[in-house]
Amino acid sequence: MASDKEQAEIIDYLNNDYSDDNEFTEQLPASLLQDISPYNSIILLYGNKSIYGSINEELFRMKKNLSLESYSDVRLVASVVYET
């Protein structure tokens, strides 16, 4: 399990270094540190336009259509939508 310090460092990174865009950081939930505390790992997914098409649209479609309740070990704790 990640330590409290390591989890706080992840949140600090997301708030201060991950993106220069305030629109991203403004959408991070205030409860994010508390939300990730029960887990020993997190996965940050992001998408953009690529030569293969719009990755963002595919991620949004998956989020709408995927029932995460059917995966007992998977939790979506936050979703941020913004364009650069």
DRENKEVEX-346135 format. One line per field, with one value per residue (C-alpha): x negated, y, z; residue number from 1; residue in three letters. Coordinates in steps of 0.5 Angstrom, whole numbers, plus 500, padded with zeros to 3 digits. Layout:
xx	(X_...) .
yy	(Y_...) .
zz	(Z_...) .
pos	(NUM_...) .
code	(ALA_...) .
END
This chain:
xx	(500_497_496_500_493_493_501_500_494_499_504_499_496_503_504_498_494_498_501_500_508_512_518_515_513_520_524_520_524_522_523_518_513_518_521_515_513_515_512_504_504_508_508_508_511_511_513_512_512_508_506_511_517_520_517_521_528_526_524_531_535_532_533_541_541_537_540_535_539_538_531_530_522_523_526_526_525_525_526_523_525_522_519_512) .
yy	(500_507_511_517_521_518_519_526_527_524_529_535_533_533_540_543_539_535_540_548_548_551_548_541_542_546_540_535_533_536_529_526_524_521_517_514_513_505_503_501_504_508_509_516_515_521_521_526_526_521_519_513_518_521_517_522_520_513_514_518_512_507_511_512_504_501_498_499_496_489_489_489_491_497_504_510_516_522_524_531_533_539_541_544) .
zz	(500_498_504_506_504_497_496_498_493_487_489_489_482_479_482_481_475_471_467_466_465_470_468_469_476_478_476_481_486_493_496_491_497_501_495_493_500_500_494_493_486_481_474_470_463_458_451_445_438_434_428_430_431_437_443_448_445_445_453_454_450_455_461_459_457_462_468_473_479_475_477_484_484_479_482_478_483_478_471_469_462_459_452_451) .
pos	(1_2_3_4_5_6_7_8_9_10_11_12_13_14_15_16_17_18_19_20_21_22_23_24_25_26_27_28_29_30_31_32_33_34_35_36_37_38_39_40_41_42_43_44_45_46_47_48_49_50_51_52_53_54_55_56_57_58_59_60_61_62_63_64_65_66_67_68_69_70_71_72_73_74_75_76_77_78_79_80_81_82_83_84) .
code	(MET_ALA_SER_ASP_LYS_GLU_GLN_ALA_GLU_ILE_ILE_ASP_TYR_LEU_ASN_ASN_ASP_TYR_SER_ASP_ASP_ASN_GLU_PHE_THR_GLU_GLN_LEU_PRO_ALA_SER_LEU_LEU_GLN_ASP_ILE_SER_PRO_TYR_ASN_SER_ILE_ILE_LEU_LEU_TYR_GLY_ASN_LYS_SER_ILE_TYR_GLY_SER_ILE_ASN_GLU_GLU_LEU_PHE_ARG_MET_LYS_LYS_ASN_LEU_SER_LEU_GLU_SER_TYR_SER_ASP_VAL_ARG_LEU_VAL_ALA_SER_VAL_VAL_TYR_GLU_THR) .
END
